[in-house]
Amino acid sequence: MLPNILQGQPFPIGATFTPNGVNFSVFSKSCTGLQLLLFDEPNSPQPSRVIQLHKKHNKTFYYWHILVSDIAAGQVYAYRADGLYAPDQGLRFDSSKVLLDPYARAVVGWDNYSREAASCFGKDNCAQALRAVVADDPKTYDWEGDLPLRIPYATTVIYELHIDGFTRHPSSGVSPEKRGKYAGLIEKIPYLQELGITAVELLPIHQFDPNDARPSHKNYSVNQKVFPQRAIAKILIAYNTSKYRIL
């Protein structure tokens, strides 16, 4: 094993930035081999490094793991997995496919992404595949003294809303430049206070492939290509300061 590549740990799952480098861990019960692909840029057509994980050193039960010491937050990565192709058994391994980390905290590659390339068996889709990004340690984010409100569920009044639908129309009262955006939700706090709401439940705000949605629901997320963690954090702080919970 190379000096800058260590065994790693099975926990936590995903890509975790540590003082010693980045620890990668992914669960697969049926995978027989795994490669970690490292890219120089979000849209690089090919990886600059390919690291083969070994069953003996980089697998604990069903968790594949490795620690790479010479990379940091911002590193773009993906996987290739070997295994049985047996659709009748629910197994569809295809080592020609570049796979997105299911535990990724940030996703890039939307400009070149092709669902068609991903669905063709045996066709290398590397240049047209989504990739993950190693995120900063969330513990380093400045929460500005924000703490959980601990409002009892017995006294909780929940308002479920879709950010885009709740703020886009002029009747929302939101500033034009913030309509349909995350920041627009903060301007609606006084309105929710008038209603006596104590908690807001946001309809899907996670990234998703629009091809997975029905034609009439492709805009169910505010923007499937962007998941601004810092914008969400600002909403959490603003709502907690106003004694609201975000679910």
C-alpha positions in Angstrom: 0.0 0.0 0.0 1.4 3.4 -1.0 2.6 5.8 1.8 -0.3 8.2 1.2 -2.9 5.5 1.2 -4.0 3.9 4.4 -6.5 1.2 5.4 -9.2 3.6 6.6 -12.2 3.0 8.8 -15.7 1.7 8.1 -17.3 4.5 10.1 -18.4 7.2 9.4 -20.0 6.3 6.1 -19.3 8.6 3.1 -16.3 10.8 2.6 -15.0 12.4 5.9 -12.3 15.0 6.1 -10.0 14.2 9.0 -6.6 15.6 10.3 -5.0 12.7 8.5 -6.7 13.0 5.2 -10.0 11.9 3.8 -11.6 8.6 4.9 -13.9 7.0 2.4 -16.5 4.3 3.4 -19.3 2.8 1.4 -21.7 -0.1 2.1 -22.1 -2.9 -0.4 -23.2 -6.4 0.5 -22.7 -7.9 -3.0 -19.8 -5.9 -4.4 -16.7 -8.1 -5.3 -14.3 -5.2 -6.1 -14.2 -1.4 -5.7 -12.2 1.4 -7.3 -12.0 5.0 -5.9 -11.7 7.5 -8.7 -10.2 11.0 -8.0 -10.8 13.9 -10.4 -8.9 17.2 -10.7 -12.0 19.1 -11.7 -15.8 18.6 -11.5 -16.0 18.1 -15.3 -12.7 16.3 -15.9 -13.5 13.6 -18.5 -11.3 11.1 -16.8 -9.9 10.6 -13.2 -6.4 11.7 -12.5 -6.0 8.8 -10.0 -7.6 5.4 -9.7 -7.2 3.6 -6.4 -8.1 -0.1 -6.1 -9.5 -1.2 -2.8 -8.6 -4.7 -1.6 -10.8 -7.1 0.3 -8.1 -8.0 2.8 -7.1 -4.4 3.8 -10.0 -2.2 2.8 -13.1 -4.2 3.8 -14.9 -4.7 7.1 -18.0 -6.9 6.8 -19.9 -5.2 4.0 -18.1 -1.8 4.3 -15.4 -0.9 1.9 -13.1 1.8 3.3 -9.8 3.6 2.6 -8.0 6.7 3.8 -6.1 9.0 1.4 -3.8 11.3 3.2 -2.8 13.8 0.4 -6.2 15.1 -0.4 -8.6 17.4 1.4 -12.1 19.0 1.3 -13.1 19.9 -2.3 -11.7 16.7 -3.8 -14.0 15.4 -6.5 -14.5 11.6 -6.5 -16.6 8.7 -7.6 -16.5 4.9 -7.6 -16.5 1.9 -10.0 -17.8 -1.4 -8.6 -17.4 -5.0 -9.7 -19.9 -7.7 -9.1 -22.5 -10.1 -10.5 -24.9 -9.0 -13.3 -28.0 -10.9 -12.5 -31.2 -8.8 -12.8 -33.3 -11.8 -11.7 -31.5 -11.6 -8.4 -31.7 -7.8 -8.2 -28.0 -7.4 -9.0 -26.9 -5.1 -11.9 -23.2 -4.6 -11.4 -21.4 -3.0 -14.4 -17.8 -2.0 -13.8 -17.9 0.3 -16.9 -20.1 2.6 -15.0 -18.9 5.5 -12.8 -21.0 5.5 -9.6 -22.0 8.4 -7.4 -21.4 8.0 -3.7 -24.9 7.4 -2.1 -23.6 9.2 1.0 -22.3 12.2 -0.9 -22.8 15.6 0.7 -22.3 17.6 -2.5 -22.7 16.6 -6.1 -21.1 18.0 -9.3 -21.0 17.1 -13.0 -24.6 18.2 -14.0 -23.3 20.1 -17.1 -22.2 16.9 -18.7 -24.5 14.4 -17.1 -26.3 11.9 -19.3 -29.0 9.5 -17.9 -28.8 7.6 -21.3 -25.1 7.0 -20.9 -25.6 5.7 -17.4 -28.3 3.2 -18.5 -26.4 1.5 -21.4 -24.8 -1.7 -20.1 -21.1 -2.0 -20.8 -20.7 1.6 -22.0 -18.2 3.7 -20.1 -20.0 6.8 -18.9 -17.1 8.4 -17.0 -17.2 11.7 -19.0 -21.0 12.0 -18.5 -21.3 10.8 -14.9 -22.2 12.7 -11.7 -19.4 12.9 -9.1 -19.3 13.6 -5.4 -17.3 16.3 -3.6 -15.5 15.9 -0.2 -17.3 18.5 2.0 -15.8 20.5 4.8 -16.3 19.2 8.3 -19.8 20.4 9.3 -18.5 20.9 12.9 -16.4 23.8 11.6 -19.5 25.8 10.5 -20.2 28.9 12.6 -23.7 28.3 13.9 -23.6 31.8 15.6 -24.6 30.3 19.0 -27.7 28.6 17.6 -29.0 25.7 19.7 -31.9 23.3 19.4 -35.3 24.8 20.6 -36.5 21.5 22.2 -40.2 22.5 21.7 -42.4 19.5 22.9 -44.2 17.7 20.1 -47.4 18.1 22.2 -47.3 21.8 21.6 -45.9 21.8 18.1 -47.9 23.2 15.2 -46.3 22.1 11.8 -46.6 24.1 8.5 -45.5 22.0 5.5 -44.4 24.0 2.5 -42.5 23.9 -0.7 -39.9 26.7 -0.8 -40.5 27.6 -4.5 -44.3 27.5 -4.3 -44.4 29.3 -1.0 -42.3 32.3 -2.1 -42.4 32.7 -5.9 -45.7 34.4 -6.5 -45.9 38.2 -5.9 -48.7 37.7 -3.4 -46.1 36.1 -1.1 -44.8 39.5 -0.2 -41.3 38.3 -0.7 -38.8 40.7 -2.3 -38.6 40.1 -6.1 -35.0 39.1 -6.0 -35.6 36.5 -3.4 -38.8 34.9 -4.8 -38.5 31.2 -5.4 -35.2 31.1 -3.5 -34.0 29.8 -0.1 -33.5 33.3 1.2 -37.1 34.2 0.5 -38.2 31.8 3.2 -36.6 33.9 5.9 -38.8 36.9 4.9 -41.9 34.8 5.6 -41.1 34.4 9.3 -43.5 37.2 10.4 -46.4 35.6 8.5 -45.8 32.2 10.1 -45.6 33.9 13.5 -49.1 35.4 12.9 -50.5 32.0 12.2 -49.1 30.5 15.4 -46.8 28.1 13.7 -44.0 26.6 15.7 -42.3 24.3 13.2 -41.8 24.3 9.4 -41.5 21.1 7.4 -39.8 21.6 4.0 -40.9 19.5 1.1 -38.0 18.0 -0.9 -35.0 20.2 -0.9 -32.4 17.4 -1.7 -30.8 17.0 -5.0 -32.4 14.5 -7.4 -32.3 13.4 -11.0 -35.2 15.1 -12.8 -35.5 12.0 -15.0 -36.8 10.1 -11.9 -39.7 12.5 -11.5 -43.0 12.5 -13.5 -43.1 15.3 -16.1 -45.4 17.5 -14.0 -43.1 17.1 -11.0 -39.7 17.9 -12.4 -39.6 21.2 -10.5 -40.5 19.6 -7.2 -37.1 20.6 -5.8 -36.1 24.3 -5.9 -33.1 23.3 -8.0 -32.1 19.7 -8.5 -28.6 20.8 -9.6 -27.8 22.8 -6.4 -28.1 21.9 -2.8 -26.6 24.9 -0.9 -25.8 23.6 2.5 -24.8 27.1 3.8 -28.1 28.6 2.6 -30.0 25.9 4.5 -27.9 26.6 7.5 -28.8 30.3 7.4 -32.5 29.4 7.2 -32.1 27.2 10.3 -30.4 29.9 12.2 -33.0 32.5 11.3 -35.9 30.3 12.1 -34.4 29.1 15.4 -33.8 32.6 16.4 -37.5 33.3 15.8 -38.3 30.2 17.9 -39.2 27.9 15.0 -38.1 24.4 14.2 -37.2 23.2 10.7 -38.2 19.6 10.1 
